Amino acid sequence: MNVSVEMIVELPDELLHRAEKVAMQRKTTLNKLMIEGLEKAIEVPQAVKAEPVQLSPEEAEFFEIDSYGVPVLKRRDVEDCFEICELGCPVLKKERGGVMTNEMVNQMRDELGI
């Protein structure tokens, strides 16, 4: 059901003149131009539909997909990643790649610019 309502709208003179000019160029009325502008101004933008992120099995071990579809690091307890060696030092569990050395840490820092 369409209901028409008449109302007075105060516009700056410059805007009114530009709108009238555009309406003439488009061969339409000022009323239709204003309706078009209002519709565009209040329309809800459609979310960009991206392809769902597919994680490889290796990536899925460390990442999960958040509610926005973005991969984020999984939260883990320290116990999940490290074990205590016979000397009492924390070392990465074997399935995580073994011992993390200072050299490896420094290399990661260099790569990240830290």
N, C-alpha and C positions, 0 to 999 in steps of 0.2 A: 504494500500500500504506500503510495507516494503522497506525502503531505507537503504542501508548499507553505513556507513561512516568509513573510516580508519583514525585513529589518533594515535599520539604518546602520551603515558601516562607515566609520570615519577613516579616510585614507589620506596620507600626505599627497599634496598636489602632484609632486614629481612622480610618485608611484602610480597614481591614477592616470596621468598622461602616458606613461610608459605602457601601462596595461591596456589602455585604449588603442595605442599604436599596435601592440602585439595582436590584439583581438582583430583589428582591421586587416593586418597582414595574414592572419590565419583564416580570415573570412568567417569569423564566429562572433558571438556577442560577448560583452564584458561579463555578463552573468555566467555564461558557460565557462569562460576562462577562469573565473573565480571558483566555480564548482570544481573544475579540474585541479586547480591549485590546492584547494582544501583537501580533496581526495588524496592527492600526492603527499600532502603535509601530514596527514593522520594515518596513512596506511602503515601497517606493521611490516617492516622489511622481512622478507623470507630469508631464513637461515641458508647459508651457502651449504649445499649438499656435497659433502666431500665423500670420497670413497672410504668405507670403514678401514681403519688401520688394522693390518694383519701382522701380528708379531711372529717371528720365527720361533721355534722351540728354544733356541739359545736366548733370544730377547725376552721371551715370556718368563724365563727364569728370574729375570731382574726387573722387568717392567710389567705394568698393567695399564689398561685403558681407563681413564677417568670418565666422569659423566659428560665431559665435553668432547670425548673422542680423542684425547691427547694422551700419548704414552707418558707415564710417570713412573719413577722408581718405586718399587714395592718397599713397603716398610718391613724391616726385618729386625729381629732381635740379634744382638751381637752373637749370642750362642748359636744362631743359625749359620753364621758365616765362619766363626772361628772355633778352634779347639785348643786346648792347652797341651803343649808338648811335654815330654818327660822332664824338661828343664824348667817348666812352669811358665813358659812364654806363650803368648797367643800366636797361633799360626792359622792361615787360611786352611779350611778343610780341604782334603785332597780333591774332592769333586769341584772345588772352586779354584783349583790351579796351584795348590801347594803354598809355599812360603812366599810372603811379600817382602822383598828386600828393600833397603834404603835406595838402592840404585833404581828399582822399579818406581818407587815413590817419587824420586827426583825427576825421573823421565816423565811421569804423569804431570808433575808440576810444570816442567818446561813446556810440555805440549799445551797445557791449559793457561800458560802465562802467569802462573802464581809465584 
